[in-house]
Amino acid sequence: MKLSIKSTFSAAFFCAAIMFATTSALAQGTSNPAPKVEPSSLTGKYEGVFKDDTGEEKATLDLVEQSGKYSGTFTTPRGSFKILKGQMVDGVLTLEIEKPGGGQGMMSLRAKGSNLSASFSEAGKNVTIEFRKAVADEISGEWDGVADAQGQPFPFTLSLKLDGEKVTGSSTSQLGTASISTGSWKDGKLAFVLEGGSGQIAMAATMIDGKLSGDYDFAGQSSGKWVAIKKK
């Protein structure tokens, strides 16, 4: 997307009419406080890798915490096993899980930020798994956007792909195509940098009601608002 300073920022990114309507609605929506989430809650889906006699194997942990009670499933290539119960003591969560062939096994977990470090015994061996919390993929796909450049609408499209928290892809407009050099998606916030012919364009947005709304900055020389809606 070869972007001259003039063309890029007299036509930054979003249909004025759409932008005014959307930003007005978003402003009203953000006036209400977000619902509180218990910081101690470990509910979520986690993905990890462990080693056994056949090499590396993938495992998932679907954990549900409700009023101090734990349930869910632990899944490996050998099958999916129910979490029977759990207990949190001094920051260590101990889960009782069904074992292959019957019986129960114990797994200990410690929180590491939003991730979990798990350990358990299997066939007389100590096994550890570093579980990473799976990120909901609301970003991957094609987006129709418009940016505001000094009051002028500038339509564009975004093609985004999420891998963990990393975002890759490109942006296309009447000026051409620019690739994303660095990008991230975390906690409902998107940030990425487009490599334009005349410099880098830093873009950031927040996801609200399925829409992206945020700001862009062109090499510190021009800035503005943009909004995007995912194509169906």
mmCIF file of the C-alpha atoms, coordinates in Angstrom:
data_MODEL
# 
_entry.id   MODEL 
# 
loop_
_atom_site.group_PDB 
_atom_site.id 
_atom_site.type_symbol 
_atom_site.label_atom_id 
_atom_site.label_alt_id 
_atom_site.label_comp_id 
_atom_site.label_asym_id 
_atom_site.label_entity_id 
_atom_site.label_seq_id 
_atom_site.pdbx_PDB_ins_code 
_atom_site.Cartn_x 
_atom_site.Cartn_y 
_atom_site.Cartn_z 
_atom_site.occupancy 
_atom_site.B_iso_or_equiv 
_atom_site.pdbx_formal_charge 
_atom_site.auth_seq_id 
_atom_site.auth_comp_id 
_atom_site.auth_asym_id 
_atom_site.auth_atom_id 
_atom_site.pdbx_PDB_model_num 
ATOM 1   C CA . MET A 1 1   ? 0.000   0.000   0.000  1.00 0.00 ? 1   MET A CA 1 
ATOM 2   C CA . LYS A 1 2   ? 2.247   2.798   -1.194 1.00 0.00 ? 2   LYS A CA 1 
ATOM 3   C CA . LEU A 1 3   ? 1.132   5.636   0.959  1.00 0.00 ? 3   LEU A CA 1 
ATOM 4   C CA . SER A 1 4   ? 2.202   9.214   0.404  1.00 0.00 ? 4   SER A CA 1 
ATOM 5   C CA . ILE A 1 5   ? 1.848   11.501  3.398  1.00 0.00 ? 5   ILE A CA 1 
ATOM 6   C CA . LYS A 1 6   ? -0.841  13.481  1.642  1.00 0.00 ? 6   LYS A CA 1 
ATOM 7   C CA . SER A 1 7   ? -2.920  10.625  0.306  1.00 0.00 ? 7   SER A CA 1 
ATOM 8   C CA . THR A 1 8   ? -2.621  8.510   3.420  1.00 0.00 ? 8   THR A CA 1 
ATOM 9   C CA . PHE A 1 9   ? -3.699  11.122  5.835  1.00 0.00 ? 9   PHE A CA 1 
ATOM 10  C CA . SER A 1 10  ? -6.144  13.152  3.929  1.00 0.00 ? 10  SER A CA 1 
ATOM 11  C CA . ALA A 1 11  ? -7.913  9.819   3.543  1.00 0.00 ? 11  ALA A CA 1 
ATOM 12  C CA . ALA A 1 12  ? -7.088  7.920   6.734  1.00 0.00 ? 12  ALA A CA 1 
ATOM 13  C CA . PHE A 1 13  ? -9.624  5.145   7.297  1.00 0.00 ? 13  PHE A CA 1 
ATOM 14  C CA . PHE A 1 14  ? -13.367 5.248   7.839  1.00 0.00 ? 14  PHE A CA 1 
ATOM 15  C CA . CYS A 1 15  ? -16.504 6.499   6.268  1.00 0.00 ? 15  CYS A CA 1 
ATOM 16  C CA . ALA A 1 16  ? -17.366 9.719   8.127  1.00 0.00 ? 16  ALA A CA 1 
ATOM 17  C CA . ALA A 1 17  ? -21.014 8.823   8.449  1.00 0.00 ? 17  ALA A CA 1 
ATOM 18  C CA . ILE A 1 18  ? -20.231 5.310   9.718  1.00 0.00 ? 18  ILE A CA 1 
ATOM 19  C CA . MET A 1 19  ? -17.529 6.593   12.013 1.00 0.00 ? 19  MET A CA 1 
ATOM 20  C CA . PHE A 1 20  ? -19.689 9.259   13.648 1.00 0.00 ? 20  PHE A CA 1 
ATOM 21  C CA . ALA A 1 21  ? -22.556 6.811   14.194 1.00 0.00 ? 21  ALA A CA 1 
ATOM 22  C CA . THR A 1 22  ? -20.284 4.072   15.492 1.00 0.00 ? 22  THR A CA 1 
ATOM 23  C CA . THR A 1 23  ? -18.110 6.203   17.734 1.00 0.00 ? 23  THR A CA 1 
ATOM 24  C CA . SER A 1 24  ? -21.211 7.804   19.202 1.00 0.00 ? 24  SER A CA 1 
ATOM 25  C CA . ALA A 1 25  ? -22.664 4.396   19.985 1.00 0.00 ? 25  ALA A CA 1 
ATOM 26  C CA . LEU A 1 26  ? -19.352 3.210   21.406 1.00 0.00 ? 26  LEU A CA 1 
ATOM 27  C CA . ALA A 1 27  ? -19.053 6.287   23.594 1.00 0.00 ? 27  ALA A CA 1 
ATOM 28  C CA . GLN A 1 28  ? -22.440 5.522   25.097 1.00 0.00 ? 28  GLN A CA 1 
ATOM 29  C CA . GLY A 1 29  ? -21.515 1.866   25.536 1.00 0.00 ? 29  GLY A CA 1 
ATOM 30  C CA . THR A 1 30  ? -18.234 2.599   27.315 1.00 0.00 ? 30  THR A CA 1 
ATOM 31  C CA . SER A 1 31  ? -19.987 4.838   29.853 1.00 0.00 ? 31  SER A CA 1 
ATOM 32  C CA . ASN A 1 32  ? -21.224 1.716   31.601 1.00 0.00 ? 32  ASN A CA 1 
ATOM 33  C CA . PRO A 1 33  ? -18.651 -0.057  33.776 1.00 0.00 ? 33  PRO A CA 1 
ATOM 34  C CA . ALA A 1 34  ? -17.473 -3.436  32.495 1.00 0.00 ? 34  ALA A CA 1 
ATOM 35  C CA . PRO A 1 35  ? -18.598 -6.423  34.524 1.00 0.00 ? 35  PRO A CA 1 
ATOM 36  C CA . LYS A 1 36  ? -16.065 -7.490  37.111 1.00 0.00 ? 36  LYS A CA 1 
ATOM 37  C CA . VAL A 1 37  ? -14.244 -10.770 36.629 1.00 0.00 ? 37  VAL A CA 1 
ATOM 38  C CA . GLU A 1 38  ? -12.859 -12.588 39.601 1.00 0.00 ? 38  GLU A CA 1 
ATOM 39  C CA . PRO A 1 39  ? -9.057  -12.455 39.235 1.00 0.00 ? 39  PRO A CA 1 
ATOM 40  C CA . SER A 1 40  ? -8.761  -15.857 40.912 1.00 0.00 ? 40  SER A CA 1 
ATOM 41  C CA . SER A 1 41  ? -10.999 -17.597 38.381 1.00 0.00 ? 41  SER A CA 1 
ATOM 42  C CA . LEU A 1 42  ? -9.161  -20.204 36.321 1.00 0.00 ? 42  LEU A CA 1 
ATOM 43  C CA . THR A 1 43  ? -12.114 -21.001 34.071 1.00 0.00 ? 43  THR A CA 1 
ATOM 44  C CA . GLY A 1 44  ? -11.065 -21.405 30.451 1.00 0.00 ? 44  GLY A CA 1 
ATOM 45  C CA . LYS A 1 45  ? -9.509  -23.642 27.832 1.00 0.00 ? 45  LYS A CA 1 
ATOM 46  C CA . TYR A 1 46  ? -5.775  -24.336 28.040 1.00 0.00 ? 46  TYR A CA 1 
ATOM 47  C CA . GLU A 1 47  ? -3.430  -25.970 25.528 1.00 0.00 ? 47  GLU A CA 1 
ATOM 48  C CA . GLY A 1 48  ? -0.080  -27.602 26.238 1.00 0.00 ? 48  GLY A CA 1 
ATOM 49  C CA . VAL A 1 49  ? 2.511   -30.166 25.148 1.00 0.00 ? 49  VAL A CA 1 
ATOM 50  C CA . PHE A 1 50  ? 4.118   -32.968 27.149 1.00 0.00 ? 50  PHE A CA 1 
ATOM 51  C CA . LYS A 1 51  ? 6.662   -35.682 26.414 1.00 0.00 ? 51  LYS A CA 1 
ATOM 52  C CA . ASP A 1 52  ? 6.110   -39.432 26.714 1.00 0.00 ? 52  ASP A CA 1 
ATOM 53  C CA . ASP A 1 53  ? 7.772   -42.549 25.303 1.00 0.00 ? 53  ASP A CA 1 
ATOM 54  C CA . THR A 1 54  ? 6.447   -41.793 21.808 1.00 0.00 ? 54  THR A CA 1 
ATOM 55  C CA . GLY A 1 55  ? 7.635   -38.189 21.749 1.00 0.00 ? 55  GLY A CA 1 
ATOM 56  C CA . GLU A 1 56  ? 5.705   -34.965 22.204 1.00 0.00 ? 56  GLU A CA 1 
ATOM 57  C CA . GLU A 1 57  ? 1.956   -35.094 22.666 1.00 0.00 ? 57  GLU A CA 1 
ATOM 58  C CA . LYS A 1 58  ? -0.630  -32.337 22.812 1.00 0.00 ? 58  LYS A CA 1 
ATOM 59  C CA . ALA A 1 59  ? -3.000  -31.946 25.738 1.00 0.00 ? 59  ALA A CA 1 
ATOM 60  C CA . THR A 1 60  ? -5.921  -29.659 26.485 1.00 0.00 ? 60  THR A CA 1 
ATOM 61  C CA . LEU A 1 61  ? -7.503  -28.723 29.773 1.00 0.00 ? 61  LEU A CA 1 
ATOM 62  C CA . ASP A 1 62  ? -11.067 -27.399 29.818 1.00 0.00 ? 62  ASP A CA 1 
ATOM 63  C CA . LEU A 1 63  ? -11.458 -26.042 33.323 1.00 0.00 ? 63  LEU A CA 1 
ATOM 64  C CA . VAL A 1 64  ? -14.628 -24.703 34.911 1.00 0.00 ? 64  VAL A CA 1 
ATOM 65  C CA . GLU A 1 65  ? -14.630 -23.016 38.308 1.00 0.00 ? 65  GLU A CA 1 
ATOM 66  C CA . GLN A 1 66  ? -17.943 -22.118 39.907 1.00 0.00 ? 66  GLN A CA 1 
ATOM 67  C CA . SER A 1 67  ? -18.319 -21.046 43.529 1.00 0.00 ? 67  SER A CA 1 
ATOM 68  C CA . GLY A 1 68  ? -15.058 -22.762 44.436 1.00 0.00 ? 68  GLY A CA 1 
ATOM 69  C CA . LYS A 1 69  ? -15.994 -26.047 42.756 1.00 0.00 ? 69  LYS A CA 1 
ATOM 70  C CA . TYR A 1 70  ? -14.055 -27.413 39.789 1.00 0.00 ? 70  TYR A CA 1 
ATOM 71  C CA . SER A 1 71  ? -15.112 -29.522 36.811 1.00 0.00 ? 71  SER A CA 1 
ATOM 72  C CA . GLY A 1 72  ? -14.210 -30.002 33.161 1.00 0.00 ? 72  GLY A CA 1 
ATOM 73  C CA . THR A 1 73  ? -12.067 -32.352 31.088 1.00 0.00 ? 73  THR A CA 1 
ATOM 74  C CA . PHE A 1 74  ? -8.414  -33.231 30.539 1.00 0.00 ? 74  PHE A CA 1 
ATOM 75  C CA . THR A 1 75  ? -7.770  -34.454 26.992 1.00 0.00 ? 75  THR A CA 1 
ATOM 76  C CA . THR A 1 76  ? -4.740  -36.273 25.543 1.00 0.00 ? 76  THR A CA 1 
ATOM 77  C CA . PRO A 1 77  ? -4.293  -38.566 22.508 1.00 0.00 ? 77  PRO A CA 1 
ATOM 78  C CA . ARG A 1 78  ? -5.338  -41.400 24.847 1.00 0.00 ? 78  ARG A CA 1 
ATOM 79  C CA . GLY A 1 79  ? -8.780  -39.922 25.402 1.00 0.00 ? 79  GLY A CA 1 
ATOM 80  C CA . SER A 1 80  ? -10.791 -37.330 27.291 1.00 0.00 ? 80  SER A CA 1 
ATOM 81  C CA . PHE A 1 81  ? -11.033 -37.672 31.080 1.00 0.00 ? 81  PHE A CA 1 
ATOM 82  C CA . LYS A 1 82  ? -13.402 -35.969 33.496 1.00 0.00 ? 82  LYS A CA 1 
ATOM 83  C CA . ILE A 1 83  ? -12.246 -33.649 36.244 1.00 0.00 ? 83  ILE A CA 1 
ATOM 84  C CA . LEU A 1 84  ? -14.007 -35.073 39.291 1.00 0.00 ? 84  LEU A CA 1 
ATOM 85  C CA . LYS A 1 85  ? -13.201 -32.334 41.797 1.00 0.00 ? 85  LYS A CA 1 
ATOM 86  C CA . GLY A 1 86  ? -10.550 -29.838 42.791 1.00 0.00 ? 86  GLY A CA 1 
ATOM 87  C CA . GLN A 1 87  ? -9.190  -27.933 45.758 1.00 0.00 ? 87  GLN A CA 1 
ATOM 88  C CA . MET A 1 88  ? -7.181  -24.710 45.920 1.00 0.00 ? 88  MET A CA 1 
ATOM 89  C CA . VAL A 1 89  ? -4.680  -24.467 48.810 1.00 0.00 ? 89  VAL A CA 1 
ATOM 90  C CA . ASP A 1 90  ? -1.927  -21.827 49.107 1.00 0.00 ? 90  ASP A CA 1 
ATOM 91  C CA . GLY A 1 91  ? -2.075  -21.010 45.400 1.00 0.00 ? 91  GLY A CA 1 
ATOM 92  C CA . VAL A 1 92  ? -1.876  -24.650 44.269 1.00 0.00 ? 92  VAL A CA 1 
ATOM 93  C CA . LEU A 1 93  ? -4.901  -26.202 42.596 1.00 0.00 ? 93  LEU A CA 1 
ATOM 94  C CA . THR A 1 94  ? -5.107  -29.978 42.999 1.00 0.00 ? 94  THR A CA 1 
ATOM 95  C CA . LEU A 1 95  ? -7.458  -31.739 40.599 1.00 0.00 ? 95  LEU A CA 1 
ATOM 96  C CA . GLU A 1 96  ? -8.779  -35.266 40.873 1.00 0.00 ? 96  GLU A CA 1 
ATOM 97  C CA . ILE A 1 97  ? -9.087  -36.674 37.343 1.00 0.00 ? 97  ILE A CA 1 
ATOM 98  C CA . GLU A 1 98  ? -10.291 -39.959 35.905 1.00 0.00 ? 98  GLU A CA 1 
ATOM 99  C CA . LYS A 1 99  ? -7.440  -42.229 34.817 1.00 0.00 ? 99  LYS A CA 1 
ATOM 100 C CA . PRO A 1 100 ? -7.273  -44.303 31.626 1.00 0.00 ? 100 PRO A CA 1 
ATOM 101 C CA . GLY A 1 101 ? -8.751  -47.688 32.424 1.00 0.00 ? 101 GLY A CA 1 
ATOM 102 C CA . GLY A 1 102 ? -10.465 -46.472 35.584 1.00 0.00 ? 102 GLY A CA 1 
ATOM 103 C CA . GLY A 1 103 ? -9.520  -45.009 38.946 1.00 0.00 ? 103 GLY A CA 1 
ATOM 104 C CA . GLN A 1 104 ? -8.416  -41.497 39.778 1.00 0.00 ? 104 GLN A CA 1 
ATOM 105 C CA . GLY A 1 105 ? -5.228  -39.511 39.352 1.00 0.00 ? 105 GLY A CA 1 
ATOM 106 C CA . MET A 1 106 ? -4.048  -36.231 40.840 1.00 0.00 ? 106 MET A CA 1 
ATOM 107 C CA . MET A 1 107 ? -2.805  -33.159 38.971 1.00 0.00 ? 107 MET A CA 1 
ATOM 108 C CA . SER A 1 108 ? -1.296  -30.071 40.624 1.00 0.00 ? 108 SER A CA 1 
ATOM 109 C CA . LEU A 1 109 ? -1.446  -26.694 38.928 1.00 0.00 ? 109 LEU A CA 1 
ATOM 110 C CA . ARG A 1 110 ? 0.030   -23.273 39.625 1.00 0.00 ? 110 ARG A CA 1 
ATOM 111 C CA . ALA A 1 111 ? -1.055  -20.111 37.849 1.00 0.00 ? 111 ALA A CA 1 
ATOM 112 C CA . LYS A 1 112 ? 1.551   -18.203 35.834 1.00 0.00 ? 112 LYS A CA 1 
ATOM 113 C CA . GLY A 1 113 ? -0.267  -15.075 34.783 1.00 0.00 ? 113 GLY A CA 1 
ATOM 114 C CA . SER A 1 114 ? -3.072  -16.293 32.519 1.00 0.00 ? 114 SER A CA 1 
ATOM 115 C CA . ASN A 1 115 ? -1.325  -19.663 31.998 1.00 0.00 ? 115 ASN A CA 1 
ATOM 116 C CA . LEU A 1 116 ? -0.984  -22.793 34.137 1.00 0.00 ? 116 LEU A CA 1 
ATOM 117 C CA . SER A 1 117 ? 1.950   -25.027 35.040 1.00 0.00 ? 117 SER A CA 1 
ATOM 118 C CA . ALA A 1 118 ? 0.765   -28.600 35.687 1.00 0.00 ? 118 ALA A CA 1 
ATOM 119 C CA . SER A 1 119 ? 2.477   -31.646 37.149 1.00 0.00 ? 119 SER A CA 1 
ATOM 120 C CA . PHE A 1 120 ? 1.314   -35.227 37.730 1.00 0.00 ? 120 PHE A CA 1 
ATOM 121 C CA . SER A 1 121 ? 2.629   -38.796 37.856 1.00 0.00 ? 121 SER A CA 1 
ATOM 122 C CA . GLU A 1 122 ? 2.084   -41.262 35.025 1.00 0.00 ? 122 GLU A CA 1 
ATOM 123 C CA . ALA A 1 123 ? 3.469   -44.816 35.001 1.00 0.00 ? 123 ALA A CA 1 
ATOM 124 C CA . GLY A 1 124 ? 5.873   -43.924 37.793 1.00 0.00 ? 124 GLY A CA 1 
ATOM 125 C CA . LYS A 1 125 ? 7.209   -40.852 35.962 1.00 0.00 ? 125 LYS A CA 1 
ATOM 126 C CA . ASN A 1 126 ? 6.731   -37.185 36.832 1.00 0.00 ? 126 ASN A CA 1 
ATOM 127 C CA . VAL A 1 127 ? 5.171   -35.266 33.941 1.00 0.00 ? 127 VAL A CA 1 
ATOM 128 C CA . THR A 1 128 ? 4.981   -31.493 33.596 1.00 0.00 ? 128 THR A CA 1 
ATOM 129 C CA . ILE A 1 129 ? 2.867   -29.500 31.165 1.00 0.00 ? 129 ILE A CA 1 
ATOM 130 C CA . GLU A 1 130 ? 3.007   -25.759 30.577 1.00 0.00 ? 130 GLU A CA 1 
ATOM 131 C CA . PHE A 1 131 ? -0.554  -24.878 29.630 1.00 0.00 ? 131 PHE A CA 1 
ATOM 132 C CA . ARG A 1 132 ? -1.207  -21.727 27.642 1.00 0.00 ? 132 ARG A CA 1 
ATOM 133 C CA . LYS A 1 133 ? -4.664  -20.229 27.840 1.00 0.00 ? 133 LYS A CA 1 
ATOM 134 C CA . ALA A 1 134 ? -6.321  -20.463 24.460 1.00 0.00 ? 134 ALA A CA 1 
ATOM 135 C CA . VAL A 1 135 ? -7.209  -17.097 22.927 1.00 0.00 ? 135 VAL A CA 1 
ATOM 136 C CA . ALA A 1 136 ? -10.659 -16.782 21.393 1.00 0.00 ? 136 ALA A CA 1 
ATOM 137 C CA . ASP A 1 137 ? -10.200 -16.088 17.677 1.00 0.00 ? 137 ASP A CA 1 
ATOM 138 C CA . GLU A 1 138 ? -12.494 -13.172 16.961 1.00 0.00 ? 138 GLU A CA 1 
ATOM 139 C CA . ILE A 1 139 ? -9.970  -11.537 14.653 1.00 0.00 ? 139 ILE A CA 1 
ATOM 140 C CA . SER A 1 140 ? -9.096  -13.892 11.800 1.00 0.00 ? 140 SER A CA 1 
ATOM 141 C CA . GLY A 1 141 ? -10.892 -13.049 8.567  1.00 0.00 ? 141 GLY A CA 1 
ATOM 142 C CA . GLU A 1 142 ? -11.698 -10.154 6.258  1.00 0.00 ? 142 GLU A CA 1 
ATOM 143 C CA . TRP A 1 143 ? -12.743 -6.740  7.591  1.00 0.00 ? 143 TRP A CA 1 
ATOM 144 C CA . ASP A 1 144 ? -14.290 -3.717  5.857  1.00 0.00 ? 144 ASP A CA 1 
ATOM 145 C CA . GLY A 1 145 ? -12.931 -0.500  7.300  1.00 0.00 ? 145 GLY A CA 1 
ATOM 146 C CA . VAL A 1 146 ? -13.049 3.237   6.846  1.00 0.00 ? 146 VAL A CA 1 
ATOM 147 C CA . ALA A 1 147 ? -10.696 5.780   8.338  1.00 0.00 ? 147 ALA A CA 1 
ATOM 148 C CA . ASP A 1 148 ? -11.154 9.471   8.945  1.00 0.00 ? 148 ASP A CA 1 
ATOM 149 C CA . ALA A 1 149 ? -8.461  11.689  7.461  1.00 0.00 ? 149 ALA A CA 1 
ATOM 150 C CA . GLN A 1 150 ? -9.141  15.313  8.216  1.00 0.00 ? 150 GLN A CA 1 
ATOM 151 C CA . GLY A 1 151 ? -12.854 14.687  7.796  1.00 0.00 ? 151 GLY A CA 1 
ATOM 152 C CA . GLN A 1 152 ? -12.528 12.681  4.582  1.00 0.00 ? 152 GLN A CA 1 
ATOM 153 C CA . PRO A 1 153 ? -13.544 8.985   4.478  1.00 0.00 ? 153 PRO A CA 1 
ATOM 154 C CA . PHE A 1 154 ? -10.959 6.487   3.263  1.00 0.00 ? 154 PHE A CA 1 
ATOM 155 C CA . PRO A 1 155 ? -12.247 2.909   2.744  1.00 0.00 ? 155 PRO A CA 1 
ATOM 156 C CA . PHE A 1 156 ? -9.913  -0.063  3.129  1.00 0.00 ? 156 PHE A CA 1 
ATOM 157 C CA . THR A 1 157 ? -9.986  -3.769  3.896  1.00 0.00 ? 157 THR A CA 1 
ATOM 158 C CA . LEU A 1 158 ? -8.046  -5.783  6.454  1.00 0.00 ? 158 LEU A CA 1 
ATOM 159 C CA . SER A 1 159 ? -7.082  -9.420  6.118  1.00 0.00 ? 159 SER A CA 1 
ATOM 160 C CA . LEU A 1 160 ? -6.110  -10.741 9.562  1.00 0.00 ? 160 LEU A CA 1 
ATOM 161 C CA . LYS A 1 161 ? -4.878  -14.077 10.883 1.00 0.00 ? 161 LYS A CA 1 
ATOM 162 C CA . LEU A 1 162 ? -4.425  -14.941 14.563 1.00 0.00 ? 162 LEU A CA 1 
ATOM 163 C CA . ASP A 1 163 ? -1.822  -17.398 15.870 1.00 0.00 ? 163 ASP A CA 1 
ATOM 164 C CA . GLY A 1 164 ? -1.795  -17.434 19.669 1.00 0.00 ? 164 GLY A CA 1 
ATOM 165 C CA . GLU A 1 165 ? -1.600  -13.713 20.420 1.00 0.00 ? 165 GLU A CA 1 
ATOM 166 C CA . LYS A 1 166 ? 0.286   -12.899 17.204 1.00 0.00 ? 166 LYS A CA 1 
ATOM 167 C CA . VAL A 1 167 ? -1.548  -11.190 14.338 1.00 0.00 ? 167 VAL A CA 1 
ATOM 168 C CA . THR A 1 168 ? -0.388  -11.247 10.721 1.00 0.00 ? 168 THR A CA 1 
ATOM 169 C CA . GLY A 1 169 ? -2.017  -10.120 7.493  1.00 0.00 ? 169 GLY A CA 1 
ATOM 170 C CA . SER A 1 170 ? -2.343  -7.095  5.246  1.00 0.00 ? 170 SER A CA 1 
ATOM 171 C CA . SER A 1 171 ? -4.400  -4.036  4.370  1.00 0.00 ? 171 SER A CA 1 
ATOM 172 C CA . THR A 1 172 ? -5.669  -3.177  0.888  1.00 0.00 ? 172 THR A CA 1 
ATOM 173 C CA . SER A 1 173 ? -7.042  0.100   -0.422 1.00 0.00 ? 173 SER A CA 1 
ATOM 174 C CA . GLN A 1 174 ? -7.166  2.110   -3.628 1.00 0.00 ? 174 GLN A CA 1 
ATOM 175 C CA . LEU A 1 175 ? -3.499  2.923   -2.977 1.00 0.00 ? 175 LEU A CA 1 
ATOM 176 C CA . GLY A 1 176 ? -2.362  -0.704  -2.968 1.00 0.00 ? 176 GLY A CA 1 
ATOM 177 C CA . THR A 1 177 ? -1.504  -3.324  -0.341 1.00 0.00 ? 177 THR A CA 1 
ATOM 178 C CA . ALA A 1 178 ? 0.580   -3.071  2.831  1.00 0.00 ? 178 ALA A CA 1 
ATOM 179 C CA . SER A 1 179 ? 1.691   -5.967  5.001  1.00 0.00 ? 179 SER A CA 1 
ATOM 180 C CA . ILE A 1 180 ? 1.504   -6.172  8.780  1.00 0.00 ? 180 ILE A CA 1 
ATOM 181 C CA . SER A 1 181 ? 5.044   -6.308  10.175 1.00 0.00 ? 181 SER A CA 1 
ATOM 182 C CA . THR A 1 182 ? 4.085   -6.785  13.828 1.00 0.00 ? 182 THR A CA 1 
ATOM 183 C CA . GLY A 1 183 ? 0.674   -7.376  15.365 1.00 0.00 ? 183 GLY A CA 1 
ATOM 184 C CA . SER A 1 184 ? -0.978  -8.620  18.546 1.00 0.00 ? 184 SER A CA 1 
ATOM 185 C CA . TRP A 1 185 ? -4.429  -9.463  19.914 1.00 0.00 ? 185 TRP A CA 1 
ATOM 186 C CA . LYS A 1 186 ? -4.874  -9.628  23.685 1.00 0.00 ? 186 LYS A CA 1 
ATOM 187 C CA . ASP A 1 187 ? -7.710  -8.933  26.108 1.00 0.00 ? 187 ASP A CA 1 
ATOM 188 C CA . GLY A 1 188 ? -9.975  -7.608  23.354 1.00 0.00 ? 188 GLY A CA 1 
ATOM 189 C CA . LYS A 1 189 ? -7.354  -5.164  22.062 1.00 0.00 ? 189 LYS A CA 1 
ATOM 190 C CA . LEU A 1 190 ? -5.757  -5.207  18.620 1.00 0.00 ? 190 LEU A CA 1 
ATOM 191 C CA . ALA A 1 191 ? -2.468  -3.495  17.746 1.00 0.00 ? 191 ALA A CA 1 
ATOM 192 C CA . PHE A 1 192 ? -0.432  -3.770  14.553 1.00 0.00 ? 192 PHE A CA 1 
ATOM 193 C CA . VAL A 1 193 ? 1.981   -1.902  12.295 1.00 0.00 ? 193 VAL A CA 1 
ATOM 194 C CA . LEU A 1 194 ? 1.533   -1.591  8.527  1.00 0.00 ? 194 LEU A CA 1 
ATOM 195 C CA . GLU A 1 195 ? 4.616   -1.141  6.364  1.00 0.00 ? 195 GLU A CA 1 
ATOM 196 C CA . GLY A 1 196 ? 3.627   1.632   3.959  1.00 0.00 ? 196 GLY A CA 1 
ATOM 197 C CA . GLY A 1 197 ? 5.738   2.929   1.106  1.00 0.00 ? 197 GLY A CA 1 
ATOM 198 C CA . SER A 1 198 ? 6.184   6.270   2.873  1.00 0.00 ? 198 SER A CA 1 
ATOM 199 C CA . GLY A 1 199 ? 6.563   4.945   6.416  1.00 0.00 ? 199 GLY A CA 1 
ATOM 200 C CA . GLN A 1 200 ? 4.993   2.846   9.115  1.00 0.00 ? 200 GLN A CA 1 
ATOM 201 C CA . ILE A 1 201 ? 1.358   3.173   10.120 1.00 0.00 ? 201 ILE A CA 1 
ATOM 202 C CA . ALA A 1 202 ? 0.632   2.118   13.705 1.00 0.00 ? 202 ALA A CA 1 
ATOM 203 C CA . MET A 1 203 ? -2.958  1.069   14.270 1.00 0.00 ? 203 MET A CA 1 
ATOM 204 C CA . ALA A 1 204 ? -4.748  0.121   17.486 1.00 0.00 ? 204 ALA A CA 1 
ATOM 205 C CA . ALA A 1 205 ? -8.358  -0.759  18.221 1.00 0.00 ? 205 ALA A CA 1 
ATOM 206 C CA . THR A 1 206 ? -10.683 -2.238  20.791 1.00 0.00 ? 206 THR A CA 1 
ATOM 207 C CA . MET A 1 207 ? -13.299 -4.869  20.010 1.00 0.00 ? 207 MET A CA 1 
ATOM 208 C CA . ILE A 1 208 ? -16.765 -3.772  21.122 1.00 0.00 ? 208 ILE A CA 1 
ATOM 209 C CA . ASP A 1 209 ? -19.894 -5.644  20.064 1.00 0.00 ? 209 ASP A CA 1 
ATOM 210 C CA . GLY A 1 210 ? -17.989 -7.340  17.258 1.00 0.00 ? 210 GLY A CA 1 
ATOM 211 C CA . LYS A 1 211 ? -16.654 -4.064  15.791 1.00 0.00 ? 211 LYS A CA 1 
ATOM 212 C CA . LEU A 1 212 ? -13.128 -2.672  15.816 1.00 0.00 ? 212 LEU A CA 1 
ATOM 213 C CA . SER A 1 213 ? -12.806 0.979   16.732 1.00 0.00 ? 213 SER A CA 1 
ATOM 214 C CA . GLY A 1 214 ? -9.535  2.779   17.305 1.00 0.00 ? 214 GLY A CA 1 
ATOM 215 C CA . ASP A 1 215 ? -6.795  5.135   16.178 1.00 0.00 ? 215 ASP A CA 1 
ATOM 216 C CA . TYR A 1 216 ? -3.958  5.198   13.676 1.00 0.00 ? 216 TYR A CA 1 
ATOM 217 C CA . ASP A 1 217 ? -0.698  7.132   13.553 1.00 0.00 ? 217 ASP A CA 1 
ATOM 218 C CA . PHE A 1 218 ? 1.420   7.660   10.452 1.00 0.00 ? 218 PHE A CA 1 
ATOM 219 C CA . ALA A 1 219 ? 5.068   8.059   11.441 1.00 0.00 ? 219 ALA A CA 1 
ATOM 220 C CA . GLY A 1 220 ? 4.103   10.709  14.000 1.00 0.00 ? 220 GLY A CA 1 
ATOM 221 C CA . GLN A 1 221 ? 3.076   13.064  11.188 1.00 0.00 ? 221 GLN A CA 1 
ATOM 222 C CA . SER A 1 222 ? -0.666  12.429  10.969 1.00 0.00 ? 222 SER A CA 1 
ATOM 223 C CA . SER A 1 223 ? -3.284  10.557  12.991 1.00 0.00 ? 223 SER A CA 1 
ATOM 224 C CA . GLY A 1 224 ? -6.998  9.845   13.127 1.00 0.00 ? 224 GLY A CA 1 
ATOM 225 C CA . LYS A 1 225 ? -9.787  7.406   13.919 1.00 0.00 ? 225 LYS A CA 1 
ATOM 226 C CA . TRP A 1 226 ? -10.804 4.194   12.170 1.00 0.00 ? 226 TRP A CA 1 
ATOM 227 C CA . VAL A 1 227 ? -13.519 1.567   12.448 1.00 0.00 ? 227 VAL A CA 1 
ATOM 228 C CA . ALA A 1 228 ? -13.963 -1.848  10.849 1.00 0.00 ? 228 ALA A CA 1 
ATOM 229 C CA . ILE A 1 229 ? -16.733 -4.429  10.592 1.00 0.00 ? 229 ILE A CA 1 
ATOM 230 C CA . LYS A 1 230 ? -16.076 -8.100  9.853  1.00 0.00 ? 230 LYS A CA 1 
ATOM 231 C CA . LYS A 1 231 ? -17.316 -9.399  6.513  1.00 0.00 ? 231 LYS A CA 1 
ATOM 232 C CA . LYS A 1 232 ? -19.959 -12.120 6.703  1.00 0.00 ? 232 LYS A CA 1 
# 
